[in-house]
Amino acid sequence: MSTDGSRRRDVTVADVAKAAQVSKAQAARALGNYGAVSDDVRERVLAAAEELEYRPNELARSMNTGKSNTIGVVVGDIENPHFGLATRGITDTAKKSGYNVILINTDEEQAAEVDAIRVLLDKRVDGLIVAPASSVETAHLRQVRESGRPLVLLDRAAEGLDAETFAVDMGGISYESTKHLIAAGHRRIAFVSTVRTNAPYAAGMKLDSSQISDRLDGIHRAFDEAGLPQPTDLVRLNAGDADSIMRITRELLHGTDPATAIIASDGLIALSVVEAVQNLGLSIPEDVSFLMYDDFAWTRLTTPPLTVIAQPVYDMGMAAASALIRQIEGRKPSSPVPELVASLIQRGSVGAPKNADALSQAGS
């Protein structure tokens, strides 16, 4: 079919009907595959639609059928490889079942998440997968549930919300990894996260992220079990861009009682912390040990390779999408929910602190 390079008018059902020499109603039934229509009419309509490069109006179709074959996905930071990999798991699974995905990034802002969900509902998506910016402020998510639209949570839980949630048990793996650092001789262990707060961290304070709360609980439990003082002063939240992480790293390593180990809560923070350590003229693990969440290819290419907490992120996205599609299609679970378990992968970035002997005596 020839074009003159200009923006052509969208082909309508009426155009297809005219080309096929049938009524508009007959063309609509043939294109929508509903109602009574003869084989001859169907063949003529489909041939005309192909010749004219007709594309159905999906919004109109969804208004007629109540289904758009579209899933809405809302995440906090698509630049974070963690969410990128989870989204890949979602889209791969959705595609196999005939669903398209609309992805919206919120920059971990509550107001942006509320707007994103409103936009997706206006677009008549069949269901939503949300990684909540806040595990506490969840009124907009409860409204989705009350509307009857299928909803699945990804990576984080939401208080008081009855929704299937696909996330890793962060408390257990945080406890295990902290014990690993303590066994190596560390007592001054820092934790750096992007989660936003209006005040410096204090033990027991309410945090927006259930994931970060669970990780800090795991750290506290390991220190309590070892009978050691909590390094609460080394918890740094509100980590943002590389400059802020550089400042935080400098404070942690050049303070009066510096950190001997740093835990980064995600891959983006990890990259900035490693760069900051190098810019300070320090080495890992000789000057500071390092551990991070998520296992990406680059963590095995550094010198030394980094000790990581590996999460089944892609599987988490697949499981969330499968559960949502099952809800959309009104099917009951046919098998138990897959267990999502993280693991500590020990490499070369954790060693004994320089003052290990003194710390060992102090802890005994």
C-alpha positions as CSV (number, residue, x, y, z in Angstrom):
1,M,0.0,0.0,0.0
2,S,1.6,3.3,-1.0
3,T,2.0,6.3,1.3
4,D,3.0,9.9,0.5
5,G,5.1,10.3,3.7
6,S,2.5,12.4,5.4
7,R,0.7,11.4,8.6
8,R,-2.2,9.3,7.3
9,R,-5.6,9.2,8.9
10,D,-6.3,6.2,11.1
11,V,-8.2,3.5,9.2
12,T,-11.7,3.0,10.7
13,V,-14.2,0.2,10.7
14,A,-16.2,2.2,8.2
15,D,-13.2,2.3,5.8
16,V,-12.8,-1.4,6.0
17,A,-16.6,-1.9,5.5
18,K,-16.5,0.3,2.4
19,A,-13.5,-1.5,0.9
20,A,-15.1,-4.9,1.6
21,Q,-18.5,-3.7,0.3
22,V,-20.3,-4.8,3.4
23,S,-22.2,-2.9,6.1
24,K,-20.3,-1.3,9.0
25,A,-22.1,-3.7,11.4
26,Q,-21.0,-6.7,9.4
27,A,-17.4,-5.4,9.3
28,A,-17.4,-4.8,13.1
29,R,-18.7,-8.3,13.8
30,A,-16.0,-9.9,11.5
31,L,-13.2,-7.8,13.0
32,G,-14.3,-8.4,16.5
33,N,-15.0,-12.1,16.0
34,Y,-18.5,-11.9,17.5
35,G,-22.0,-12.3,16.3
36,A,-23.3,-14.0,13.1
37,V,-21.4,-13.3,9.9
38,S,-20.9,-15.5,6.8
39,D,-17.6,-17.0,5.8
40,D,-17.6,-14.9,2.6
41,V,-18.1,-11.6,4.4
42,R,-15.5,-12.5,7.0
43,E,-12.9,-13.3,4.3
44,R,-13.6,-10.0,2.4
45,V,-13.5,-8.0,5.6
46,L,-10.2,-9.5,6.8
47,A,-8.6,-9.1,3.4
48,A,-9.7,-5.4,3.3
49,A,-8.4,-4.9,6.8
50,E,-5.0,-6.3,5.8
51,E,-4.8,-4.2,2.7
52,L,-5.7,-1.0,4.5
53,E,-3.4,-1.9,7.4
54,Y,-6.3,-1.5,9.8
55,R,-5.5,-1.4,13.5
56,P,-8.3,-1.9,16.0
57,N,-9.0,0.8,18.6
58,E,-8.0,-1.0,21.7
59,L,-9.6,1.5,24.1
60,A,-12.9,1.1,22.2
61,R,-12.5,-2.6,22.3
62,S,-11.8,-2.7,26.0
63,M,-14.9,-0.6,26.6
64,N,-17.0,-3.1,24.7
65,T,-15.4,-6.3,26.1
66,G,-14.3,-5.0,29.5
67,K,-10.8,-6.4,28.9
68,S,-7.7,-4.6,27.4
69,N,-5.2,-7.5,27.6
70,T,-2.9,-4.9,29.3
71,I,-1.1,-5.0,32.7
72,G,0.0,-1.9,34.5
73,V,3.3,-2.0,36.4
74,V,4.4,0.7,38.8
75,V,8.0,0.7,40.2
76,G,10.1,3.2,42.1
77,D,13.3,3.4,40.0
78,I,13.6,1.8,36.7
79,E,17.3,2.9,36.6
80,N,17.9,0.4,39.4
81,P,18.8,-2.9,37.8
82,H,16.8,-4.7,40.5
83,F,13.6,-3.3,39.1
84,G,14.8,-3.6,35.5
85,L,15.3,-7.4,36.0
86,A,12.0,-7.8,37.8
87,T,10.2,-5.9,35.0
88,R,11.8,-8.2,32.5
89,G,10.4,-11.2,34.3
90,I,6.9,-9.5,34.3
91,T,7.0,-8.7,30.6
92,D,8.3,-12.1,29.5
93,T,5.5,-13.8,31.4
94,A,2.8,-11.4,30.2
95,K,3.8,-11.7,26.6
96,K,3.5,-15.5,26.7
97,S,-0.1,-15.1,27.9
98,G,-1.0,-12.5,25.4
99,Y,-0.8,-9.4,27.6
100,N,1.0,-6.1,27.0
101,V,2.7,-4.1,29.8
102,I,2.5,-0.4,30.5
103,L,5.4,0.6,32.9
104,I,5.4,3.8,35.0
105,N,8.4,4.9,37.1
106,T,7.6,7.0,40.2
107,D,11.1,7.9,41.6
108,E,9.9,6.5,44.8
109,E,7.5,9.4,45.3
110,Q,4.1,8.7,46.9
111,A,2.2,11.4,44.9
112,A,3.7,10.1,41.7
113,E,2.5,6.6,42.5
114,V,-1.0,7.8,43.2
115,D,-1.1,9.5,39.8
116,A,0.4,6.5,38.1
117,I,-2.3,4.2,39.4
118,R,-5.0,6.7,38.4
119,V,-3.6,6.9,34.8
120,L,-3.4,3.1,34.5
121,L,-6.9,2.7,35.8
122,D,-8.1,5.3,33.3
123,K,-6.4,3.3,30.6
124,R,-8.5,0.3,31.7
125,V,-5.6,-2.0,32.4
126,D,-6.8,-5.5,33.4
127,G,-4.7,-5.5,36.6
128,L,-1.8,-3.8,38.4
129,I,1.6,-4.9,39.8
130,V,3.0,-2.3,42.2
131,A,6.2,-2.0,44.1
132,P,4.8,0.4,46.8
133,A,6.8,3.6,47.4
134,S,5.4,3.4,51.0
135,S,4.5,0.3,52.9
136,V,2.6,2.6,55.3
137,E,0.6,5.0,53.2
138,T,-1.6,2.6,51.2
139,A,-5.0,4.2,50.9
140,H,-4.8,4.4,47.1
141,L,-3.9,0.7,46.9
142,R,-6.8,-0.2,49.1
143,Q,-9.0,1.7,46.7
144,V,-7.8,-0.5,43.8
145,R,-8.6,-3.6,45.8
146,E,-12.1,-2.2,46.7
147,S,-12.8,-1.5,43.0
148,G,-12.3,-5.1,42.2
149,R,-9.3,-4.6,39.9
150,P,-6.7,-7.3,40.4
151,L,-3.6,-6.1,42.3
152,V,-0.3,-7.8,43.1
153,L,2.5,-6.3,45.2
154,L,6.1,-6.6,44.1
155,D,9.2,-6.6,46.3
156,R,7.5,-4.8,49.3
157,A,4.5,-5.5,51.5
158,A,1.8,-3.0,52.4
159,E,0.3,-2.7,55.9
160,G,-3.3,-3.8,56.2
161,L,-3.7,-4.7,52.6
162,D,-5.0,-8.1,51.5
163,A,-3.1,-8.5,48.3
164,E,-0.8,-11.2,47.0
165,T,2.8,-10.1,47.6
166,F,6.0,-11.4,46.0
167,A,9.1,-10.5,47.9
168,V,12.1,-12.1,49.5
169,D,12.4,-12.6,53.3
170,M,14.9,-9.8,53.9
171,G,15.1,-10.2,57.7
172,G,16.5,-13.7,57.5
173,I,19.2,-13.0,54.9
174,S,20.2,-9.7,56.6
175,Y,20.7,-11.6,59.9
176,E,22.8,-14.2,58.1
177,S,25.0,-11.7,56.3
178,T,25.5,-9.6,59.4
179,K,26.6,-12.7,61.3
180,H,29.1,-13.3,58.5
181,L,30.5,-9.8,59.0
182,I,30.6,-10.1,62.8
183,A,32.4,-13.5,62.5
184,A,35.0,-11.7,60.4
185,G,35.7,-9.4,63.3
186,H,33.5,-6.4,62.4
187,R,31.6,-4.4,65.1
188,R,31.2,-1.1,63.2
189,I,29.0,-2.1,60.4
190,A,27.3,0.6,58.3
191,F,24.1,0.3,56.2
192,V,23.3,2.8,53.4
193,S,19.9,3.1,51.8
194,T,17.9,5.5,49.6
195,V,14.8,5.2,51.7
196,R,13.6,8.7,52.6
197,T,13.1,9.9,56.2
198,N,12.6,13.4,57.7
199,A,15.0,12.7,60.6
200,P,18.2,10.7,61.2
201,Y,17.7,7.0,61.8
202,A,16.8,5.8,65.3
203,A,16.2,2.2,66.3
204,G,12.5,1.3,65.9
205,M,11.5,4.3,63.8
206,K,8.8,3.7,61.3
207,L,10.1,3.5,57.7
208,D,8.2,3.6,54.4
209,S,9.9,0.5,53.0
210,S,9.1,-2.9,54.5
211,Q,12.2,-4.2,52.8
212,I,14.6,-1.8,54.6
213,S,12.8,-2.2,57.9
214,D,13.3,-6.0,57.6
215,R,17.0,-5.6,56.7
216,L,17.6,-3.4,59.7
217,D,15.7,-5.8,61.9
218,G,18.0,-8.5,60.7
219,I,21.1,-6.5,61.6
220,H,19.8,-5.6,65.0
221,R,19.0,-9.3,65.7
222,A,22.5,-10.4,64.8
223,F,24.1,-7.8,67.1
224,D,21.7,-8.6,70.0
225,E,22.4,-12.3,69.6
226,A,26.2,-11.6,69.7
227,G,25.8,-9.4,72.8
228,L,27.3,-6.4,71.0
229,P,26.3,-2.7,71.0
230,Q,24.2,-1.7,68.0
231,P,26.0,0.5,65.4
232,T,22.8,2.5,65.0
233,D,24.8,5.7,64.3
234,L,26.2,4.1,61.1
235,V,22.8,3.7,59.5
236,R,22.5,6.2,56.7
237,L,19.2,6.8,54.9
238,N,18.2,9.4,52.2
239,A,21.2,8.4,50.0
240,G,20.5,10.0,46.7
241,D,22.9,10.8,43.9
242,A,26.6,10.0,43.7
243,D,27.6,13.2,45.4
244,S,25.5,12.5,48.5
245,I,26.8,8.9,48.7
246,M,30.3,10.2,48.4
247,R,29.6,12.5,51.4
248,I,28.0,9.7,53.4
249,T,30.9,7.3,52.6
250,R,33.5,9.9,53.7
251,E,31.6,10.4,57.0
252,L,31.4,6.7,57.6
253,L,35.1,6.1,57.0
254,H,36.6,9.3,58.4
255,G,34.6,9.7,61.6
256,T,36.0,9.4,65.1
257,D,34.7,5.8,65.4
258,P,34.6,4.8,61.7
259,A,32.9,1.9,60.0
260,T,35.0,-1.1,59.2
261,A,32.3,-2.6,56.9
262,I,29.6,-1.1,54.7
263,I,26.4,-2.8,53.4
264,A,24.8,-1.2,50.3
265,S,21.1,-1.7,50.0
266,D,21.1,-1.8,46.2
267,G,23.3,-1.9,43.1
268,L,23.2,1.8,42.4
269,I,24.3,2.7,45.9
270,A,27.0,0.0,45.7
271,L,28.5,1.5,42.5
272,S,28.8,4.9,44.2
273,V,30.2,3.6,47.4
274,V,32.9,1.6,45.6
275,E,33.8,4.7,43.6
276,A,33.8,6.8,46.8
277,V,36.1,4.3,48.6
278,Q,38.5,4.5,45.6
279,N,38.4,8.3,45.5
280,L,39.3,8.4,49.2
281,G,42.4,6.4,48.4
282,L,41.2,3.4,50.3
283,S,41.0,-0.3,49.3
284,I,38.5,-3.1,49.7
285,P,38.7,-5.2,51.9
286,E,42.1,-4.0,53.3
287,D,40.6,-0.7,54.6
288,V,36.9,-1.4,54.6
289,S,34.9,-4.5,53.9
290,F,31.9,-4.3,51.6
291,L,28.7,-6.2,51.0
292,M,25.8,-5.4,48.8
293,Y,22.3,-6.5,47.9
294,D,21.7,-8.1,44.4
295,D,24.1,-10.0,42.3
296,F,24.9,-8.4,38.9
297,A,27.5,-9.4,36.4
298,W,29.8,-6.4,37.2
299,T,30.1,-7.5,40.9
300,R,32.2,-10.5,39.7
301,L,34.4,-8.2,37.5
302,T,35.7,-5.9,40.2
303,T,39.0,-6.3,42.1
304,P,38.2,-8.0,44.4
305,P,34.9,-9.6,43.3
306,L,32.1,-8.4,45.7
307,T,30.3,-10.4,48.3
308,V,26.6,-10.1,47.5
309,I,23.1,-11.0,48.7
310,A,21.6,-12.6,45.6
311,Q,17.9,-12.3,45.1
312,P,15.7,-14.2,42.6
313,V,14.6,-10.9,41.1
314,Y,13.6,-12.2,37.7
315,D,11.7,-15.1,39.3
316,M,9.9,-12.6,41.5
317,G,8.7,-10.7,38.5
318,M,7.6,-13.9,36.8
319,A,5.7,-15.0,39.9
320,A,4.0,-11.6,40.3
321,A,2.9,-11.6,36.6
322,S,1.6,-15.2,36.8
323,A,-0.4,-14.5,39.9
324,L,-1.9,-11.3,38.4
325,I,-2.9,-13.0,35.1
326,R,-4.4,-15.9,37.1
327,Q,-6.5,-13.3,39.1
328,I,-7.5,-11.5,35.9
329,E,-8.7,-14.8,34.3
330,G,-10.5,-15.9,37.4
331,R,-8.4,-19.0,38.0
332,K,-7.6,-20.5,41.3
333,P,-3.9,-21.3,42.3
334,S,-3.0,-24.6,40.7
335,S,0.2,-25.0,42.8
336,P,1.8,-23.6,45.9
337,V,3.3,-20.1,45.6
338,P,7.0,-20.4,44.7
339,E,9.4,-19.7,47.5
340,L,11.6,-16.7,46.9
341,V,14.8,-17.1,48.8
342,A,17.9,-14.9,48.9
343,S,21.4,-16.3,49.4
344,L,24.7,-14.9,50.6
345,I,27.5,-15.3,48.0
346,Q,30.9,-14.9,49.7
347,R,33.6,-13.4,47.5
348,G,36.6,-11.3,48.1
349,S,35.3,-8.0,49.5
350,V,34.9,-9.1,53.1
351,G,38.0,-9.5,55.3
352,A,39.1,-8.9,58.9
353,P,39.2,-5.2,60.0
354,K,42.6,-3.7,60.6
355,N,42.0,-3.6,64.3
356,A,40.5,-7.1,64.4
357,D,42.6,-8.2,67.5
358,A,41.4,-5.2,69.5
359,L,37.9,-5.7,68.5
360,S,38.0,-9.4,69.3
361,Q,39.2,-8.6,72.8
362,A,36.6,-5.9,73.3
363,G,33.8,-8.3,72.2
364,S,34.9,-11.2,74.4
